[in-house]
Amino acid sequence: MKHLANRFAMALFIACVIFTPLSAFAQDDGPEITRADLATSYLRLEMALKDVELDDAETTWVNKAFDSATLAFFGGKLGEAIEQIDGITAALSSGEVDRTIAIPASLRISIDPQVYRLDSEAPAVLKIENLYAYANEEESAPISVWIGSETEPLFKMDTSVKQLAGEGSITDLPVSKLDLSAGRYTIYASLGDLGGPIEVGRWSVVAESLDAVAARNSEKLMSITVDTPPLEQALASCRARNALLSDNPSPENTAQLLFEPNQLTAEIAEEIVAIARGENPYAGREGDFWRVLKVDSKESPMRVYLPESADTSKPLPLVVAFHGAGGDENMFMDAYGAGVIKETADKHGFLLVTPRTYDYGGKTIGEMFDALLEAIGHDYNIDGKRIYVLGHSMGGGATNNLVNVRPTLIAAAAPLCGFRALTTSAEETPPTLVVAAEHDPLARPGRVEPGATKAIEAGLPVEYKLMKNYGHTLVVGDIMHETIEWLLQHERE
């Protein structure tokens, strides 16, 4: 893989900025890159990383390349950044760029409208665009595009790189001839019959306009009055979830991209009925769902996950995970290590909450954390002796700050590539695992280790771990199982 280093010197944009609003950057020439484009390429890389084993040299190279892309991203070279991400993904298995992955991955394939109504008489249009151009020698490369499953397409068409040159391709979908039902369909592309299919997009089909459903729900929600804190939190969350329903979901709204609208619609309908009866629909709820924390007039998004393996007959251990700068509440659940933290929750049976870190900064961080614990405590029986906090980068700083301001609430903490210093005494400091990465250009070990060493020398229960061969972000996925197991060993007295 070393011979690829020059070609991909500015490789991969960093995961901690994947969800930054792209309107803040002056983009390079070519099609306008959206958060959805970047997320698709990045998540494809994370999934590929789960399926390969890298030696030390390859791990070092991939991590350095990934971190260096921060410069390309903030320099507005978004098309180049996506090309580098896809190039790394295509080279992971053999060290050589696999064109059966790289070429179809270069396409943005979408269907207009993004949300199609079964009763609609309007046409649906399949649009194929090049996110970045391939070399002339690839012009004859065949491209197959289909909608459905990997093995059972509802619709399939064949084209070529040459035919897609310039403005791409626009094709009317024969929707009347397709066996459509309400649901979310995957869009695939492949290099003809060579190699496997690459997921390049998704398309939602609904029975009724989501805008109409959301408007009808809003009227019902406006008529509901509640008089207890648990129901106040539930009502705020139901309203926020209803606002995700849209016939024109934004490619910049991560929550709209991630959740299947038909399932969300059904869930919201049940939630409205429950709240109107004076019941909390989120109490004891299993699975993964998006909601908000209401604090006065402010609403802070978060994801909550209770695995089926959790023993709800006993108080539940709680893990709160804070994402890095540029990310959002979905980062830990879906991005870092392709959502490996949910695997740890499945294995150990704990309740997982991933807040939006930006709302947990400054002097109010302690009050926000108190409010989060109170709101989650309305819905679940939390074990007050087993509340754990971890975070990456900016989220590591938030974890550090929480140890300083709420040490007696936390059983153990783990700031990953974001530790600064502790101001607590040895008696009140919870066990803290400080993680640094050898090649981290942002939270350099030379800055992290002295603070950890000072705390250890002062008798604080701090452990320091340096991850060799890793950089700032990819370390999160690979150290997650070890970090969670370390945290769960501890219980507050």
Steps between C-alpha positions, in 0.01 A plus 500: 500500500797737541514581127156660531615753758605766249186464293289540810715750689194709581287191552174471687327782679485456873194339651461766765404754232279274292183668621623861494263723299659508158368846421780624725763394248595626155475181296724399212383478140256225406163397642401645835590248769244437772524352846322194362776450239772525762316276744447233232870486416616514861261233628595278207863531614416417862309190391794392285741549791295256709560227241879525463802445719779754459859457610676775697634678192162497326324619818746786531458603137120491504483700823745764384321533168164527670612775733686697232177539302383759752703751300340398171152514648537845655675614183172439317633205299196289573488311171867412542432392858226259393723361225768431759256330737377272224857432392597385847192278519587348163860432607441349844488135402799471268693828507407558137206718402215264413325669208188288554457697824654834408306567179140435618580672830573817305135538404223692671174325408176652617130483422280807478280528698702367792176390663254350251129457574335180384194696386704754308456549126817704477805341333800377694838583350824308551798734492862385476785745554876474524621631833847509350639416156686182414792476260430475126609137490197415712248647253398159368439360849145358527273615780195314627249675723208337677242559770385239749717238663843374396351192339143604409489834320169676439662702225835472326678697229840482334715793395871586491745752637512663156122544485505658844768754406405864539161549662431132560178318418130559564257212449125477567417210730209283381340521845164367377670177399698457821370290786529781753381499857565742784856469623858609444681366195875475456667630185801299382764541233762259369768483234284301261506137605841539664535511876224545753242777523575830673225671698474855366168629629150435630147584391190518715148403388203599717125455490422863586674838487731533798436875508128431535561242773728739690244783476223276628720378785593857590134589550453204731815583696394864539180387667679288762578648841727330751576577863791276604872522414509153336211589269646845428816328378296246303289766331806701398664190355190394310470847345866498400471151350191605307697790352730243333216390271535678167433437131829677432751382761812711518831338400647705785269356771664183625200376697277522190758305303533219752144411600252321274197734471227234497623349825542846651146594394354191668699559819392864525133407456525262796691757706231765448226263615700406810580859600135602450408224750754636747752222437873536429572313172875503560493340843695174484521520122733248336699555185664806343311826465554873462351750743572832669578618852290805592671747732290814543446630145793303356474159337818294469496194267627161612481132408397234749566127468379225731603156370279195539779345707452756779358359822226751582405314817802671657626860496678562170860612454511815285768601250496857366722557194594846367603541134779716360490843335298511179306187588155468649294271723503229230879474477558228760193299401580481129845633413789426737596142416170471309310524829713254697384654829157345443668159475653559843157594635359176358780302661487661844133599524535868594288801407677728251439873448685714244424872539593791272825609662472868404229543762732375776764768504601791718365573845166326443642154432423379850140620487448345157637168623271515804203565269597209276522260794165622632326461162646155432409408857135568418512224238736241647607370839862618501762356733640814663819313589569409137487818291787514250619779272725486196570733211719560198700816422266789593288232670811392689528858624135488609571173684802663666285797608226277641755319714600840635149634569299182574756250631271339756238411236739305277618145563778519238598715203700467179609808303629382161746735326363794694637497857633822653522512878309406814429743783344249738649337806618141514209413729222622269648430153337201330731249327599663170655337194693751291556384143739660251592391146862482381449691174225736613569845346225672702524362855869413485625250760763757595219723626275229646751285688644773731154578638429132559841449664444799728165358612651156564787652701243693706338170597192532280352172366612569144636254244673607180494295180681582175358334189792423272457543121175697535391855427234731633173339390528141378630406843147536642355199322791272581528585868128509577456143630804533724387841627149383588629192679738719702219738597262224605754357744438797727212582732457815707486445874 
